[in-house]
């Protein structure tokens, strides 16, 4: 089986300062869709209180990636069972607007790539 995994060590703390929380949430939005935070309204007080943000200073981390063909036991090759790789991908599709929104599709979504 091919995989990607990461293990991160550190001691998380809850971000309780509203200004810091807003900066962090803004940075997350910008990381996912650059340009979105300048267009979207910021979270209101209820949303801010209902969202927990954690800061995690990383003290240690490791990652592993396994790629390539399967490595079966020699006796398994004599069996009539398919083995191989099924590639999977997560790709953006066509944007679907909210039914209550009449604003045009912004450029950062027309050109969205990850």
Secondary structure, 3 states (H helix, E strand, C coil): CCEEEEEEEEEEEECCCHHHHHHHHHHHHHHHCCCCCCCCCCCCHHHHHCCCCEEEEEEEEEEEEECCCCCCCHHHHHCCCCCCCCCCCCCCCCCCCCCCCCCCCCHHHHCCCC
